[in-house]
Amino acid sequence: MNAFDLPAVAARLAALRREMARDGLEALVVPRFDAHQGEYIAPHDERLAYLTGFTGSAGVAIVTHDRTALFVDGRYTVQAERQCGGHGIERLHLHTEPPEHWLADVASPGWRVGYDAMLLPPAWLTRYEAALTPVAVRMVVTEGNLVDRIWTRQPAPPQGRISAFPLQFAGRSTLEKRDWLRADMARIGASHHVETQPDNIAWFLNVRGDDVRFNPMPQSFLLVARDGRADWFVDRDKFEAGLADGLPGWVRVHPMPAFLPHLRDSLTAADRVAVDPDFSPAAVTLLIRDLGAEVIPRLSALTLEKAVKNRTELEGLRDCHVADGAAWVEFGAWLARMVPERARAADPLSELEAEAAILEFRRRQPGFLSESFRSISAAAGNAAMCHYAADPASQGHIMPDQTYLLDSGGQYLTGTTDATRSYAFGPVSPQYRRAYTAVFRAFHALATARFPKGTQGHHLDAICRRPLWDLGLDYDHGTGHGIGHRLSVHEQPQRIGRPFNPIDLQPGMVLSIEPGHYVAGDYGIRIENLFEIREAEDGFLEFHTLTLAPIQTDMLDAAGLSQAETDWLDTYHARVRSTLQDRVSPAAASWLQQSCAALGAALGTAPGTPPAG
């Protein structure tokens, strides 16, 4: 599929409109979701990209017979312009110009708006119906998926292998998790729990898979009854040898297509079924209500329980970040050598070569399995696109007089990593130095924050943004996201950002802190570490860093840093140096020593000492 082929996009939109006409639809909602409402999806489910050319990980299109509107968030504004600017597709902000409001404005009374009930979550459907009912517009479930009808070479559904995740890594047995869930269901009076999020199911059953790139989990559905029976809807052909025999006797395996028919046959009007309204197909909620049963709409209990890592999971995450840190150091040393060397040879280093290099350095680390997401390897102005992906036809090159950003992570046997570093290879402009210093100060402000129990992510967001706001700067993305334990690199429900998120931050949760600043066409800056939350002796909560990678200091306005900021950076670098110096090559060790030199020494202050943990 060539996402940038304008004639192909025009032809696909025309074909889709013919299908809409056949079904008597005036508009169609095309979300980027698959049936599991996840961020990363298989090629088989890339319907939004096929239809519009937009390849970002979040968005929705609304197609009418004479207009196409694409809604994306601030991470993808520049990317959407590049990929869809010539297609006649209107581009709007997903949050400030919600699609349901746009649709209510352009629709006429009597319109029928189609949607695939397996791809739209109940919460989205509720919002659409609330906006459209007052203008006499109906949401209508389509017969199958209209994009699939016109997708002549649609990839096959994924067939990744499914394997057991040993207790030595999981730290908790499936039986223990089941008994905990049964108790939770009893507490809320639920007869059944429906789970459609693959990472929750993988965590619950202690399995891992390979259906979707970067995500070590199988696509499946799960129904758990309060009596302890569990029905797992998954392709048994994906099982590795011995997996079926190792499943508990209370888990029954069914084909995935049997999921909705099984719900219809096994539920009764007397049942009360817990369903996550944000991360499940609307088809499930519609079916339950059609049977006369009661839906208990709530954040999946598995989502929250999974977010609080147990001791074994935390030890695994700490361990894999040491390996990942060694890869970052090898990469940093390689990058510092190669950028000027290749420029002198009139063969500048490309973004894709740098992306391949960080992957190769990770492959040399013990326990490495795969990337945890497609690395954002972005030179100069490309870094202004928060979720940029280098392309062979249009990639940039890393020049000594420009800046570079790498956001990259890995999946290891014992956990998942994600970090971002910004690099320069010579003097930077005063504007860049000012912004880079503000981003570091924002990062430090939140990394060192202490907060009481009951604090939620949106309470902390302004603490991070304040150093940027003081200079009239900001960033249009979240400040931090949860991360899984050899699961999703972006894990619900904990996050730090502007939007209200009523989830208490708890000891054992792991989140990123990643402020940034972006100037379209010029540069992008981001500094990101992963942190675990721990409880201090006085009961307050604190962030403790997992990521071990040098933060480049020569772009900082060091004289403008506070004593606390300087001491923190020196202490962090002392820990990075002492942890990694014996794990990297001699050339990388030399670069590590230089990169972690005490900033305080240059300013007449003492370097910090490595913290525990």
C-alpha angles and dihedrals in degrees: 000000000000104000092191098054103115097193090051092051091049091049092049093050090049091050091048091052090054089055090048090053091051090053094045094246125149094191140013130206113219111186123185090237128113122208090285097051092231131153096235117052138179121260087252089066101043092112096141092053092046092051102040109015092242110133102182123124098243131042147092134221128209115202122196126173092269107019140049120197124189119198119200135160128245094277091067106036095107093039093052090051091052097045101037105022094104098042099078088247116146112229121210138168112264095218107031093041103032114204094232091057092048089050093049089054097050099037126093125218111278096030117147113215115199128214138168105245091209092060103042120073118228092245090058092047090052091053093048093048092047091053097041104040093071089057093047095250121140131213109223128194110233125226099250120324119314095206090054088055092062098035100101097180100032111165117248120259112274121274103192119161120258120216138174119267104220122235089238087070100029096050093204130066124236089241092056090050092048093051090049091051092049090054091049091050090050090051092058096035096246120157093194141018119212115204122185101159109104095211092053091049093047090050092047096049096036094237134126131202146180109229098121124038113257092010114095096203136093123245108247147126129238137201118191121190123207090242088066102259117133128195114202117197107203141125104270090199088073093062118114115230112289097014095109091050091050096054116104115261092243091064114087118193123219134171114268095244088060092066101094095034089051091052090050093049099042105040124078135193089262093062127103111205126196111220130170106235094202100045109036136072116271085228089074095053093043091051094048092050091045088058091053092246122134124254117215102203109205143133105278109267088220091057093059097039092050091051093064102072120217123229094268092050092049092049089051092050092050090049097050091048089061089055091044091049090056089054091050091051093049089049094048092052092046092048094050090053100040102047097063093033094054092043091055089052090053088241103105120202112261128223091243092052089054090047090052091048097057089048091051092049089052092049088061092058123094115259097013115148110166146320115294091217139349105289117246100226103176132169125199112321094005087072088066086075102080094207099031119159120199115237125199092231098049108017122138130232129236109242127189092238094050136064131249136203128202122189108179144147145176144222112229133179089259104035154325130280137198129172140155130209131180119214139195127185101199141358116337129209120267089247092055093046091050092050095043091051091049091050091052091048089050090050092049093047093061098033089060097039119123117203139176127251110274093045115137130204097257089055090063101041097088091051088065097042097047097088089052094043089053087065096041092256132126144156130236101223139070122288097223144359135196120255132210133234101250085329134086118352087215106047129181147257107023117068141145119228146102098284119089109263113177096203118120113228109238139189109272095035116122122210141165125241108205120158118172147167128220134195112191113241093005117059147321128217128196134157116194135177131166117237136190119216116236133181116242124217092264092054096255119126126242139185118244116191123239099177116091112193131118118260108219109246106184091079090058125099086232095182089058094057121100121242090252092052092048093047092048092051093047091048092048093049092048089056093046091050097046093046098047109028094091094043099060138066119274092254091050091046090056091050090046092055091052094044093050096045110138111267089198092062090064090051096045097259130117121258118248126252123242112270122228119263 
